[in-house]
Amino acid sequence: MATEEMEQLVRREYTQGFVTDIESETVPPGLDESVIAFISQKKGEPEWMLEWRLDAYHQWLKMKEPSWAHLNYPPIDYQAISYFSAPKKPEDRPQSLDEVDPKLLETYEKLGIPLHERAALAGVAVDAVFDSVSVTTTFKEKLGEAGVIFCSISEAIRDYPELIKQYLGTVVPKADNYFAALNSAVFTDGSFVYVPEGVTCPMELSTYFRINAANTGQFERTLIICDKQAQVSYLEGCTAPMRDENQLHAAVVELVALEDAYIKYSTVQNWYPGDEQGRGGIYNFVTKRADCRGDRSKVSWTQVETGSAITWKYPSCVLRGKDSVGEFYSVAVTNGRQQADTGTKMIHIGEGTKSTIVSKGIAAGNSDQAYRGLVKIGPRAKGARNFTQCDSLLIGDRCGAHTFPYQEIGNSSATVEHEATTSKIGEDQLFYCRQRGISEEDAVNMIVNGFCKDVFQELPMEFAVEAEALLNVTLEGAVG
Amino acid sequence: MLEVKDLHVTVEGKEILKGLNLTVNPGEVHAIMGPNGAGKSTLSAVIAGNEGYEVTSGSITFEGQDVLEMEIEERAQAGLLLGFQYPVEIPGVKNVYLLKAALNAQREARGEGEMPAPEFMKLVREKMAFMKMDPSFLQRAVNEGFSGGEKKRNEILQMLVLQPKLAMLDEIDSGLDIDAMKVVAEGVNSLRDAERAILMVTHYQRLLEYIEPDYVHVLVDGRIVKSGDKHLAQELESRGYEWVTEESAA
């Protein structure tokens, strides 16, 4: 089979490109102190929060956009972005599904997220974010009984100021990087989770994000705190409608794990990647970091990234506690003109800390992706161990995959292993499968899914099925 | 069953098959022999649908269907299966998964439903025992890290599970020791019945001691220059190919 045909096979149209007609209350484009004050006021925030935001804003003004990533995109005009958009009547927020705008429910239907069914059937509490405001939260009562707090970050700022003051910005400081500083200044919504000591969260927590209003940046802020001996599994999934302008997304996710706590954070990301020329896709510049503060604490990041025009993302673990564990399992698929620079950072500080990195990159079309990983072993991290495996799979011959592993070893007792492979879906592999009666499309899916198995098995069951389906859709093409 | 008429095939502008004719009927076992570079493997590859070859003229029909008009997978679904000389490795895809996907794709094409998992596992285990393969093999990635002998056994295992109408075997004996060859030959022989046919491509007569052909064809320079029964193979073994070439030129 000719390479051209193979590339046709992996081309597909974004199946979730539609725009819901809901009026948004949007501030005019541009960013200054008054816009930040507007956001803070809209959210009904206390004075200290506004000051926090303004401090971040002032630091952001002094910073420069990073340029070290293996990415290529036109300069972003931050004054052309509108920083707040909410469904029209924020003060009349629906209290139950019955009160939710039917059009919004329809949107979820189209996305394949029948909220009520899904929540009821799967026992998943869904804090659905539509643009910037949480629309509805289910299963609050059940969580309440267990003492688990799961709400929007805005509610948390109002209702749990002590927890916010204690933890917000302690994992990702306000001025950590350019995009994190911007987020700190203008974040509009996101989730907050607190699992108290000794509690295993009774259900998987899930949030679906969806960017809707045109030209509106989305700045989510998520903070998850797992107290001593507590456990939680959190699922994040994203889709976005088709739009012409590039949409900036700069989220910040902070995870705090205290002694013996375990946080599992899974992401399936399927944002609009742009048309065949790469126009109109989402720019996804995210800062995700976990702080394993307590001894024997553990954080596991699992991500399946298929969307976005540009992805800049390195979910990281700071392994501070003695014998704490960090894991990173990632599948990144790029197609068309997508670009992705993603990976992880494992910072070993405490004694006996362990980390595992498994990264699977699949590049098709004209896409380009890079794995960038840092393993840093500090002087006090005696007996620290890391195992890294990153594999790339190329489909066609116009795509690229690059690996940038960085290691900083400050301790001779550490063990660091790194394995990397690059392979290509060969025409001979496809011929072999088809000669057994398997269609071309199924053969590609089979080969790609086989390649990703190690990561998919880390996902919660329900998500794994979704991820496999998503991969198949992503690589779906003109065949048949 | 299979009718190849005046087949001309080129690879990168070079003509490999130059007017090949061949008829295979149900129940028959045919062996194609010939010197290196005569076009033996080209014939089975073209029938299977390998796109690296260009058919410039001639025809191939299988049970009345125009094979050259069919997609690769349609040919397999129709019952044309090729056992590869060099089976490719597919990392991460388990053998059991490939077998299941292939079997169900073929069943679906025939309008049968998927085979229930317990029934499928029973079938596969039985065939593996016959091929003297360890059950752990099912969980290994397709051909990855397999020895030459394991790869060839795997090809025959697939045949036993998929039950093709016409099994084509491309140099299935290459790289096999005598014990492995016996197992492979037993596997192939178990496929023989009145409805099925086998087309073997081989360089050596050795294989034909274990899988007795009904017909032996000598392929030289892109054409079948001589056909006979199994005794022809023995004659080739002792006299080489040259006399056939000379005879056909005369």
Interface residues (C-beta under 8 A of the other chain):
Chain A: M1 A2 S423 G426 E427 D428 Q429 F431 Y432 C433 R434 Q435 R436 G437 I438 S439 E440 D442 M446 I447 N449 G450 F451 C452 K453 D454
Chain B: A48 G49 N50 E51 E71 I72 E73 R75 A76 Q77 L81 L82 F84 P87 V88 I90 P91 G92 V93 K94 Y97 L98 A101 A102 A105 Q106 A109 A141 Q158 L162
